[in-house]
Amino acid sequence: MSDPAVEKLSTGEWSPERFRRHLQETGAPLVERVCADEVEVAFVDEPADDTTVALSVVIGPRIAFNPIDTEFASVAGTPFRVLTLRMRSDLRFSYVFVRRGPTGEGEQVPDPFNPPPRFSECSVERFSGASVAVLPDAVPLPWLAQAEARPTPAMDSAVLASEFLGNERRVWVSMPPGELSDESALPYVIHLDGTPEHSAPSVRDALVEAGLIRPCAVVLVEQPALRRAEELRCNPAFSRMLVDELLPWLHHRYPLSRDPADVALAGESFGGLCAGWTALHHPTAFGNAILQSPSCGYHPDLAWGTGAGELLRRTPVPTLIADFLAEETAPIRIFHDVGELESSLTHSRWLDHVLTGKGYDTLYREFAGGHDYAWWRGLFADALLWCFPLRNRDGSQA
């Protein structure tokens, strides 16, 4: 089965110009349902004549882009190349095209008929600037859509120098919309891997103006790429920097709450690992942790990427899980999400089992996708709703 529009192009019923207009009007990729829970997805490119095209997507067992071996096929008599794949109908995923010229050198580019969304932020360059496919049965992310339609919130920017780490990084702070009283002591979320283009402030604004969460500040902490793995993988010095340097620095400059229940530490991947580990060991500083696809299979003596089969034979227990097992239950709340197609799914389920067994107040979600900002950006709204719901005067949730 092939997409009807591609069929019309290949038979000559449609000219290339008509097909191109169709792509511009309907958007790409082209999706045709084949059964209740599967679709055929046609990816279309229009490269130079001497260029081959392949697809790389953020689904499957690998972290980041997963190359698809099959190259795009030419549509005879047209400048278009097409690759059609059968997929689950509930997926949402980032993807790029890999174009290779005569020299064989590859270049990753977004889908020319599906520009990257406004928020394609990421300090890890492999995700930045990718197109996003949303298949027909994907769970909607309404607050991300509202955030993308909003103006970018104002942010303060400054450099924080750390004696603990012997380096410095930029920090961006976004205050909530509306007037603040002199007595304000705002809740706030610290997001690791921050960038000035991050979606978190706009998602926050949409939720605040809808009356669904308490006004809260968003703090975006830059993560130097060359130090990321070293600092975020259960590093006591980095956690001390957050507690003993960043928090005092913030309190000196902004009207932020000192109640740990009003503070959330958030991160994705290694950042999620760091958020959970730091909150566990510093519950008097962080009363909430937001773990998005956390790398909770990490242990310094385990090869990174250990699969589910190896878990039955390999020791020791991954660091974050081992520490939650060993420590007394801490007074922290934990939001935890992970993709059903991630290699870390088994570890996340293991962690959730441990947290639930130890009586933690936790919310665990699995989404139909991979290790991907296409999901993290929107599910961050659910994390804010979990951490900072608007309360009535009697203390009940609004």
C-alpha positions in Angstrom: 0.0 0.0 0.0 1.3 3.5 -0.8 0.1 7.0 0.1 -2.6 8.1 -2.3 -0.8 11.4 -3.0 2.5 9.5 -3.8 0.5 7.2 -6.0 -0.9 10.1 -8.0 2.6 11.6 -8.3 4.1 8.3 -9.5 1.4 7.6 -12.1 1.6 11.2 -13.5 -1.9 12.1 -12.4 -0.3 14.8 -10.3 2.5 17.0 -11.5 5.5 17.7 -9.1 4.1 21.2 -8.6 0.7 19.8 -7.6 2.3 17.3 -5.2 4.5 20.0 -3.7 1.4 22.1 -3.0 -0.2 19.1 -1.4 2.8 18.7 0.9 2.7 22.4 1.8 -1.0 22.3 2.5 -1.3 19.0 4.4 2.1 18.9 6.1 4.6 16.1 6.2 5.1 13.3 6.7 2.2 11.8 4.8 0.2 9.4 7.0 -2.3 6.7 5.8 -4.1 4.4 8.3 -3.8 0.7 7.5 -5.5 -0.8 10.6 -6.8 0.2 14.0 -3.4 0.8 15.6 -1.0 1.1 12.6 -0.3 3.6 9.9 2.0 3.9 6.9 4.2 7.0 7.1 5.6 8.4 3.9 8.7 10.7 4.3 9.4 12.9 1.3 12.5 14.8 0.4 13.6 16.9 -2.6 17.4 16.7 -2.7 19.9 17.4 -5.4 20.2 14.9 -8.2 23.5 13.5 -6.9 22.4 13.1 -3.3 21.1 10.0 -1.5 18.7 10.4 1.4 18.2 8.3 4.5 16.0 8.7 7.6 17.1 8.9 11.2 14.5 8.9 14.0 14.3 9.1 17.8 12.5 5.8 18.3 14.0 2.4 19.0 16.5 1.2 21.5 19.3 3.7 21.0 19.5 7.1 22.7 19.3 9.9 20.1 18.8 9.3 16.4 18.4 5.8 15.1 19.4 5.4 11.5 17.0 3.5 9.1 19.0 1.4 6.8 16.7 1.7 3.7 17.4 4.7 1.6 14.7 6.9 0.1 13.5 5.7 -3.4 13.3 8.0 -6.4 9.9 8.7 -7.9 10.6 8.3 -11.6 10.3 11.5 -13.6 10.1 13.8 -10.5 12.7 15.4 -8.2 11.2 13.6 -5.1 12.5 10.7 -3.0 10.1 8.8 -0.7 10.5 6.3 2.1 7.4 4.6 3.5 7.4 2.9 6.9 4.7 1.1 8.8 4.4 2.4 12.4 2.3 2.4 15.5 -0.3 5.0 15.2 0.3 6.6 18.6 3.9 7.6 18.1 5.4 11.1 18.4 9.0 11.4 17.5 11.8 13.7 16.3 13.5 12.9 13.0 16.0 14.2 10.5 17.0 13.4 6.9 20.6 12.4 6.3 21.7 13.6 2.9 24.9 12.3 1.3 26.6 13.8 -1.7 29.1 12.3 -4.1 31.9 12.4 -1.5 29.8 10.3 0.9 29.8 12.8 3.7 26.5 13.0 5.5 24.5 16.1 6.5 21.6 16.0 8.9 18.7 18.3 7.9 15.1 18.7 9.0 12.3 17.7 6.8 11.9 20.6 4.3 8.1 20.0 4.3 7.9 19.9 8.1 10.0 22.7 9.7 11.2 22.1 13.3 8.9 23.4 16.0 9.6 26.7 17.7 11.0 25.0 20.8 13.7 22.7 19.4 16.0 23.6 22.3 18.6 21.3 23.6 22.2 21.6 24.8 22.8 18.2 23.3 23.2 19.1 19.6 22.0 15.7 18.3 18.4 16.7 19.0 18.5 20.4 18.0 16.6 21.6 15.0 14.8 18.3 14.2 11.4 17.9 12.7 8.6 16.3 14.8 6.1 13.8 13.5 2.8 13.4 15.5 0.9 10.4 14.3 -2.9 10.4 14.5 -3.4 8.6 17.8 -0.5 10.2 19.7 -1.5 11.6 23.1 -2.0 15.4 22.7 0.3 17.9 24.4 -2.1 20.9 24.6 0.0 23.0 26.9 3.0 22.8 24.6 0.9 23.9 21.7 -0.3 26.9 23.7 3.3 27.7 24.8 4.5 27.6 21.2 1.9 30.3 20.3 3.0 32.6 23.1 5.6 35.4 23.0 8.9 34.4 24.6 8.9 35.4 28.3 11.6 37.9 29.5 14.6 36.3 31.3 17.5 37.6 33.3 20.8 36.2 32.5 24.0 36.0 34.6 27.1 33.9 35.1 27.5 31.7 38.2 31.1 30.8 39.2 31.5 27.7 41.2 34.3 27.1 43.7 33.1 23.5 44.1 33.5 22.7 40.4 36.2 25.2 39.4 34.2 26.4 36.5 31.3 28.7 35.6 28.0 28.5 33.7 25.2 30.8 32.6 21.9 30.9 34.5 18.7 32.3 33.1 15.8 33.2 35.4 12.2 33.8 34.2 9.7 35.2 36.6 6.0 34.4 36.3 3.5 36.7 34.5 1.5 39.2 36.5 2.3 41.5 39.4 4.0 40.2 42.5 3.3 41.4 46.0 6.1 42.6 48.3 5.4 39.5 50.4 5.9 37.1 47.6 7.9 34.0 48.2 7.6 32.1 44.9 7.9 28.4 44.3 10.4 27.7 41.6 11.8 24.9 39.4 15.5 24.6 38.5 15.9 22.9 35.1 19.2 21.4 34.2 20.5 21.5 30.6 18.9 25.0 30.3 19.1 27.2 27.3 17.6 30.7 26.7 15.3 29.1 24.1 13.9 26.5 26.5 10.1 25.9 26.4 9.7 25.7 30.2 9.0 29.4 30.8 6.4 29.5 28.1 4.7 26.3 29.3 4.7 27.8 32.8 3.1 31.0 31.6 0.3 29.1 29.8 -0.5 27.1 33.0 -0.3 30.2 35.3 -2.6 32.2 33.1 -5.1 29.3 32.9 -5.2 29.3 36.7 -3.9 25.8 37.0 -0.6 26.2 38.8 0.8 28.6 41.3 2.9 31.4 39.9 6.5 30.0 39.9 9.9 31.1 38.7 11.8 29.0 36.2 15.6 28.8 36.5 17.5 27.4 33.6 21.0 26.2 34.3 23.5 25.8 31.5 25.4 22.5 31.3 28.8 22.7 29.6 28.7 19.9 27.0 32.2 18.6 27.8 31.4 18.3 31.5 27.9 17.0 31.2 28.5 13.3 31.8 31.0 14.0 34.6 28.8 16.5 36.4 25.3 15.0 36.1 26.0 11.3 36.8 25.5 11.2 40.6 28.4 13.7 41.3 28.4 14.9 44.9 30.3 18.1 44.0 27.7 19.1 41.4 24.9 18.5 43.9 26.7 20.6 46.5 27.1 23.4 43.9 23.3 23.4 43.4 22.6 23.4 47.1 25.4 25.6 48.5 26.1 28.0 45.6 23.2 28.2 43.3 20.4 28.4 45.9 22.0 31.1 48.0 22.8 33.0 44.8 19.1 32.8 43.7 17.7 33.8 47.1 19.9 36.9 47.2 18.5 38.1 43.9 14.8 36.9 43.8 11.8 36.5 46.1 11.9 32.8 46.2 10.5 30.4 48.8 12.8 28.7 51.2 10.4 25.8 51.8 11.7 22.7 50.1 8.2 21.7 49.2 8.2 24.8 46.9 11.4 23.8 45.0 11.6 21.3 42.2 14.8 20.1 40.4 14.2 18.9 36.9 16.2 17.3 34.1 16.1 14.9 31.2 18.3 11.9 30.6 21.5 12.4 32.7 19.8 15.6 34.0 16.9 13.4 35.3 19.4 11.1 37.0 21.0 14.1 38.7 17.6 15.5 39.7 16.6 12.3 41.4 19.9 11.6 43.1 20.4 15.2 44.3 16.8 15.4 45.8 17.3 12.1 47.6 20.5 13.3 49.2 19.4 16.9 49.8 15.7 16.7 50.7 16.0 19.9 52.8 16.8 21.8 49.6 14.6 20.1 47.0 11.2 18.7 47.9 10.3 17.8 44.3 12.2 16.0 41.6 11.2 15.9 37.9 12.8 12.9 36.2 12.2 12.8 32.4 13.6 9.7 30.8 16.2 9.5 33.6 19.4 7.5 32.9 18.7 5.4 36.0 20.6 2.4 34.7 23.8 4.3 35.4 26.5 2.8 37.6 30.2 3.7 37.2 31.2 0.0 37.0 28.5 -0.9 34.4 29.0 -0.4 30.7 26.7 2.3 29.5 23.7 1.0 27.6 23.4 -2.3 29.5 20.3 -4.0 28.1 17.5 -5.8 29.9 19.0 -9.2 29.3 22.2 -8.2 30.9 20.3 -7.0 34.1 19.8 -10.7 34.9 23.5 -11.4 35.0 25.2 -8.2 35.9 25.8 -6.5 39.2 25.9 -4.0 40.9 22.5 -2.4 41.1 22.5 0.9 39.3 23.4 3.9 41.5 20.1 5.8 41.7 18.1 2.6 42.4 20.6 1.3 44.9 20.6 4.6 46.8 16.8 4.8 47.0 16.8 1.2 48.3 19.5 2.0 50.9 18.3 5.3 52.2 15.3 6.0 54.5 12.3 7.3 52.6 13.0 11.0 52.0 10.3 13.7 52.2 10.4 14.4 48.5 7.8 14.0 45.7 8.9 12.6 42.3 7.5 13.0 38.8 8.9 10.4 36.5 8.3 9.8 32.8 9.9 7.5 30.2 9.3 6.4 26.6 8.0 2.9 25.9 10.6 2.5 23.2 13.6 3.5 25.3 16.4 1.2 26.3 16.1 2.6 29.8 12.4 1.5 30.2 13.3 -1.6 32.3 15.4 0.6 34.6 12.6 3.2 35.0 10.1 0.5 35.8 12.5 -0.9 38.4 13.0 2.6 39.9 9.2 3.2 40.0 8.7 -0.2 41.7 11.3 0.8 44.4 9.8 4.2 44.9 6.3 2.9 45.2 7.4 0.1 47.6 9.1 2.7 49.9 6.0 4.8 50.0 7.1 7.8 48.0 4.6 10.3 46.7 5.3 9.7 43.0 3.6 10.0 39.6 5.0 7.7 36.9 4.1 8.0 33.2 5.1 6.0 30.1 4.7 7.7 26.7 4.6 6.3 23.1 8.1 7.3 22.0 11.8 7.3 22.6 14.4 9.4 24.3 13.0 12.5 22.8 12.4 16.3 23.4 9.2 15.9 21.3 7.6 14.4 24.4 9.6 16.0 27.2 8.7 19.5 26.2 5.0 18.8 26.5 5.0 16.4 29.5 6.9 19.1 31.5 3.5 20.7 31.9 2.2 17.6 33.7 5.2 17.8 35.9 4.4 21.4 36.9 0.8 20.5 37.5 2.1 17.8 39.8 4.5 19.9 41.7 2.8 23.3 42.0 -1.0 22.9 41.6 -3.1 25.9 42.4 -4.6 25.5 45.9 -7.8 26.9 47.3 -7.7 28.8 50.6 -8.7 25.7 52.5 -5.7 23.9 51.1 -7.6 21.8 48.6 -6.5 21.6 45.0 -8.4 24.0 42.7 
